[in-house]
Amino acid sequence: MNKKTENNLPDVILTERAAQVFKESCDAEGSNLNETLLRIGARPGGCSGWKYELESNNIEDVGPNDVQIISREVSVVVDRDALTNILGPLKIDYSDKSLVEQGFVFEQLINGHQCGCGESFTPVKDLKSNEPFS
């Protein structure tokens, strides 16, 4: 597992609210924040081609191609290839506007296409104005 020390990798930024919700979730589950990681990923689907994935992992779940990024004292883990070719730079927030519309919200930090619901996106490798992150 590599900590994000390489300048050419896209940023993954948690807002204060997103980090707080993850920390509260760890507390509620009795998980140690130092051993619990927030994994971000993507899978094909949705109206824009790809859908975001989010789950908690243990340190044992981290693979050799994973990158660890610390954001607001939360360890975020993402596959290097997915980060550079699919996800790109991201900001993750948490919205609790209503009981129906609550949860983590993803925002691409480059000019990418996202559907109206914000649950799917165009991968960065398919964006015309994209500079490679490799």
C-alpha positions in Angstrom: 0.0 0.0 0.0 1.4 3.4 -0.9 0.6 6.6 0.9 -0.2 9.4 -1.5 3.2 11.0 -1.8 3.3 11.1 -5.5 2.3 14.5 -6.9 0.9 13.1 -10.2 -1.9 11.2 -8.5 -5.4 12.8 -8.5 -6.6 14.2 -5.2 -9.4 12.7 -3.2 -10.8 15.1 -0.7 -13.3 14.5 2.1 -15.4 17.4 3.4 -15.5 17.9 7.1 -19.1 16.5 7.1 -18.2 13.3 5.1 -15.2 12.6 7.4 -17.4 13.1 10.5 -20.1 10.7 9.2 -17.4 8.1 8.5 -15.9 8.5 12.0 -19.3 8.3 13.6 -20.0 5.1 11.6 -16.8 3.6 12.8 -17.7 4.5 16.4 -21.2 3.0 16.1 -19.8 -0.3 14.7 -17.1 -0.4 17.3 -14.4 -0.2 14.6 -11.0 1.3 15.3 -10.5 4.4 13.0 -6.8 3.5 12.7 -7.6 0.1 11.3 -10.7 1.0 9.2 -10.3 2.4 5.7 -12.8 4.1 3.4 -12.5 2.4 0.0 -13.6 4.3 -3.0 -14.1 2.6 -6.4 -16.3 2.5 -9.5 -18.1 -0.1 -11.5 -19.7 0.1 -15.0 -23.3 1.2 -14.8 -25.6 4.2 -14.6 -26.7 6.6 -17.3 -23.2 8.2 -17.7 -21.3 4.9 -17.9 -19.9 4.4 -14.4 -21.2 4.4 -10.8 -19.3 5.3 -7.7 -18.7 2.6 -5.0 -18.0 3.3 -1.3 -17.3 0.8 1.5 -15.3 0.4 4.6 -12.4 -2.0 4.6 -9.9 -3.4 7.1 -6.1 -3.0 6.6 -6.0 -6.7 5.6 -8.2 -5.8 2.5 -5.6 -3.5 1.0 -3.9 -4.8 -2.1 -0.5 -4.0 -3.7 -2.0 -1.7 -6.3 -3.9 0.3 -3.7 -3.1 3.9 -2.8 -3.8 5.3 0.6 -4.7 9.0 0.9 -5.3 10.7 4.2 -8.1 13.2 4.2 -9.3 14.8 7.4 -7.8 12.0 9.5 -9.6 9.3 7.5 -7.6 6.8 5.5 -9.1 6.6 2.0 -8.0 3.7 -0.2 -8.4 3.4 -3.9 -7.0 1.2 -6.6 -4.3 3.2 -8.5 -5.6 2.4 -12.0 -9.2 3.3 -11.0 -8.0 6.6 -9.5 -6.0 7.6 -12.5 -8.1 6.2 -15.4 -11.7 6.2 -14.1 -12.3 8.4 -11.1 -9.8 11.3 -11.3 -9.8 14.0 -8.7 -12.8 13.8 -6.4 -14.5 15.7 -3.6 -16.7 13.6 -1.3 -19.4 15.2 0.8 -22.3 14.0 2.8 -25.8 15.3 2.3 -28.7 14.9 4.7 -31.1 17.3 3.0 -34.0 14.9 3.6 -34.6 11.3 4.7 -35.0 10.3 1.0 -31.9 12.1 -0.3 -29.1 11.4 2.1 -25.7 9.9 1.8 -22.3 10.5 0.4 -22.2 12.7 -2.7 -19.3 12.7 -5.2 -18.1 15.6 -7.2 -15.6 15.3 -10.0 -13.0 18.1 -9.6 -12.4 18.4 -13.4 -14.9 19.2 -16.1 -16.6 15.9 -16.4 -20.1 14.8 -17.2 -22.3 13.6 -14.3 -25.9 12.6 -14.5 -28.5 14.7 -12.6 -28.6 12.4 -9.6 -24.8 12.5 -9.2 -24.5 8.7 -8.9 -22.9 8.1 -12.3 -20.1 9.7 -14.3 -17.9 9.6 -17.3 -14.5 8.2 -16.6 -11.6 10.7 -16.8 -9.9 8.6 -19.5 -12.9 9.4 -21.8 -12.9 13.2 -21.2 -11.6 15.3 -24.0 -10.0 18.0 -21.8 -8.3 15.6 -19.5 -4.6 15.6 -18.8 -3.2 12.2 -17.9 -2.5 11.5 -14.2 -0.1 8.6 -14.7 
